[in-house]
Amino acid sequence: MTDASTPMEGAPLIAPSTTDHPLYEDIVNACRSVYDPEIPVNIYDLGLIYTIVVAEDNAVSVIMTLTAPGCPVAGEMPGWVADAIEPLPGVKQVDVEMTFEPQWGMDMMSDEARLELGFM
């Protein structure tokens, strides 16, 4: 018997995004306008946005993380993400949830972010 809090074997640690929704690319671009104040790369390319789900009624749910749980802007960053997405035409509402499972790692950064930070 498995514990309900333990993910099933083979289940993804990061839930899939609704990439086929017409608003998805605009939402990604809005996320790219938000920067971690300590790192000169946007939070999307840093890999801090784990999941973007757009419901049928165009309500947007974002699951994100931080580079570290003790990040000084931990309380503010979800609001920055919501403020970037909410003005988009067609978006009904935005809910941003913070998670630290799985923990963020540098392997989650895009190639562009790695290049920008000199890791490539």
Buried (B, 14 or more C-beta within 10 A) or exposed (E): EEEEEEEEEEEEEBEEBBEEBEBBEBBBBBBBBBBBEEBEBBBBBBBBBBBBBBEEEBEBBBBBBBBEEEBEEEEEBBEBBBBBBEEBEEBEEBEBEBBEEEEBEEEBBBEEBBEBBEEE
